[in-house]
């Protein structure tokens, strides 16, 4: 598990995905600090790592990368940590389009050659 503050390649994500069931990489994105934690079995573990490093709970959103896929299929907005009725998010997805767009912008900065558009 690590925090990505600069850049990671899609190739690195592909290598990480080989350890996971379903060839995915779980990630938690901090939409204020514009960083993410990756490479853990649970989004909750990545969330805890970011909280220990000064992130605020309200800014953390769970996603999954599918490095072998392209375009919109590369990222999935799905995690139990996203279920936050108090913040207006009543699903495991991310209901607010502005937050999804912000996450895609962060991914475009952090993941080289990801093939998605924000």
Buried (B, 14 or more C-beta within 10 A) or exposed (E): EEBBEEEBEBEBBBEBBEEBEEBBBBBBBBBEBBBBBBBBEBBBBBBBBBBEEEBEEEBBBBBBBBBBBEEEEBBBBBBEBBEBEEEEBEEBBBBEEEBBEBBBBBBBBBBEEBEBEE
